[in-house]
Amino acid sequence: MKPIVKLTNAIIDGKQKKIDKMLKVCKVELTSEEKLKEGKKLLKVVMSKWINAADAILEMFVLHLPSPRVAQKYRVKHLYEGPLTDEVGKAIAACDPNGPLCMFVSKMVPTPDYSRFYAFGRVFSGTIATGDKVRI
């Protein structure tokens, strides 16, 4: 955390020599256009090149969250309102790709002609692929 704070303070305070030295050590190269930026705009560019948020968040998920196969065993009671002993309840608990399709749809986006929807969500059991048609 100390290097992040030091670099942030140097950028906010406009200490160019310190910034250049730290960027060289961190192996962050800026374009000539990016070098003209100052303050928060420069900080945003530097941080996005040095510590890519998408990679950092994905790594955090992988390292700190249980896998679906492990987690669904104790989360199934919150995911499924039916009896946990029926076919669907067992398939969700086991993340069974061969079980009945159970999916939580978090977003529905209409197609350009408004005749259908694209569904974004998480599959709890069963298998679905791009292009599959499913009735909700």
C-alpha positions as CSV (number, residue, x, y, z in Angstrom):
1,M,0.0,0.0,0.0
2,K,2.9,2.3,0.7
3,P,4.0,2.6,-2.9
4,I,0.5,3.4,-4.1
5,V,0.2,6.2,-1.4
6,K,3.6,7.6,-2.3
7,L,2.9,7.7,-6.0
8,T,-0.5,9.2,-5.4
9,N,0.9,11.9,-3.2
10,A,3.7,12.7,-5.7
11,I,1.1,13.0,-8.6
12,I,-1.3,15.2,-6.6
13,D,1.6,17.4,-5.3
14,G,3.0,17.7,-8.9
15,K,6.5,16.4,-7.9
16,Q,7.6,15.5,-11.5
17,K,11.1,14.1,-10.7
18,K,9.7,11.8,-8.1
19,I,6.8,10.7,-10.4
20,D,9.3,9.9,-13.2
21,K,11.5,7.9,-10.9
22,M,8.6,5.9,-9.5
23,L,7.1,5.2,-12.9
24,K,10.4,3.9,-14.1
25,V,10.7,1.6,-11.1
26,C,7.0,0.4,-11.6
27,K,7.7,-0.1,-15.4
28,V,4.8,2.3,-16.3
29,E,5.4,4.0,-19.6
30,L,3.2,7.1,-20.5
31,T,2.7,8.5,-24.0
32,S,3.7,12.1,-24.6
33,E,0.0,13.1,-24.5
34,E,-0.5,11.3,-21.1
35,K,2.6,13.0,-19.7
36,L,0.9,16.4,-20.2
37,K,-1.9,15.5,-17.8
38,E,-1.8,16.7,-14.2
39,G,-3.5,15.9,-10.9
40,K,-6.4,13.4,-10.8
41,K,-6.3,12.9,-14.6
42,L,-2.7,11.8,-14.5
43,L,-3.4,9.7,-11.4
44,K,-6.2,7.9,-13.3
45,V,-3.9,7.1,-16.3
46,V,-1.0,5.9,-14.1
47,M,-3.2,3.7,-11.9
48,S,-5.0,2.2,-14.9
49,K,-1.7,1.3,-16.5
50,W,0.1,0.2,-13.3
51,I,-2.7,-1.7,-11.5
52,N,-5.4,-2.7,-13.9
53,A,-8.7,-2.7,-11.9
54,A,-10.2,-5.6,-13.9
55,D,-7.3,-7.8,-13.2
56,A,-7.1,-6.8,-9.6
57,I,-10.8,-7.5,-9.0
58,L,-10.7,-10.8,-10.8
59,E,-7.7,-11.9,-8.8
60,M,-9.5,-10.9,-5.6
61,F,-12.5,-13.0,-6.6
62,V,-10.4,-16.0,-7.4
63,L,-8.3,-15.7,-4.2
64,H,-11.0,-14.7,-1.7
65,L,-14.4,-16.1,-2.8
66,P,-15.3,-19.7,-2.7
67,S,-16.0,-21.5,-5.9
68,P,-19.6,-21.9,-6.9
69,R,-19.4,-25.7,-6.4
70,V,-18.3,-25.2,-2.8
71,A,-20.6,-22.1,-2.0
72,Q,-23.8,-23.4,-3.5
73,K,-23.9,-26.3,-1.0
74,Y,-24.6,-23.8,1.8
75,R,-26.2,-21.1,-0.3
76,V,-28.9,-23.3,-1.9
77,K,-31.4,-22.6,0.8
78,H,-31.2,-18.9,-0.1
79,L,-31.2,-19.5,-3.9
80,Y,-34.1,-21.9,-4.1
81,E,-37.5,-21.7,-2.4
82,G,-38.6,-25.2,-3.2
83,P,-37.8,-28.4,-1.2
84,L,-34.0,-28.9,-1.1
85,T,-34.5,-32.6,-1.5
86,D,-36.2,-32.5,-4.9
87,E,-34.4,-32.8,-8.3
88,V,-33.9,-29.1,-8.7
89,G,-32.7,-28.4,-5.1
90,K,-30.1,-31.2,-5.4
91,A,-28.9,-30.0,-8.8
92,I,-28.5,-26.4,-7.6
93,A,-26.5,-27.6,-4.5
94,A,-24.2,-29.7,-6.6
95,C,-23.8,-27.2,-9.5
96,D,-24.9,-30.1,-11.7
97,P,-24.3,-29.3,-15.4
98,N,-26.6,-32.3,-16.3
99,G,-29.4,-31.2,-14.0
100,P,-32.4,-29.0,-14.9
101,L,-31.6,-25.5,-16.1
102,C,-31.9,-23.1,-13.2
103,M,-30.7,-19.6,-13.9
104,F,-30.9,-16.3,-12.1
105,V,-31.6,-13.6,-14.7
106,S,-30.2,-10.2,-13.5
107,K,-30.8,-8.2,-16.7
108,M,-33.1,-8.5,-19.7
109,V,-32.2,-6.5,-22.8
110,P,-34.6,-6.3,-25.8
111,T,-33.3,-7.2,-29.2
112,P,-33.2,-4.3,-31.7
113,D,-36.6,-5.4,-33.2
114,Y,-38.1,-5.8,-29.7
115,S,-39.3,-9.3,-30.6
116,R,-37.1,-11.1,-28.0
117,F,-34.7,-10.4,-25.1
118,Y,-31.1,-11.1,-24.3
119,A,-30.8,-12.4,-20.7
120,F,-27.8,-11.9,-18.6
121,G,-27.5,-14.0,-15.4
122,R,-25.9,-16.8,-13.5
123,V,-26.6,-20.5,-14.1
124,F,-27.0,-22.5,-10.9
125,S,-27.6,-25.9,-12.6
126,G,-28.0,-27.3,-16.1
127,T,-26.2,-26.0,-19.2
128,I,-26.9,-23.1,-21.5
129,A,-25.0,-21.8,-24.4
130,T,-25.0,-18.6,-26.5
131,G,-27.9,-18.8,-29.0
132,D,-29.9,-21.3,-27.0
133,K,-33.6,-20.3,-26.7
134,V,-35.2,-20.6,-23.3
135,R,-38.7,-19.8,-22.2
136,I,-39.0,-17.9,-18.9
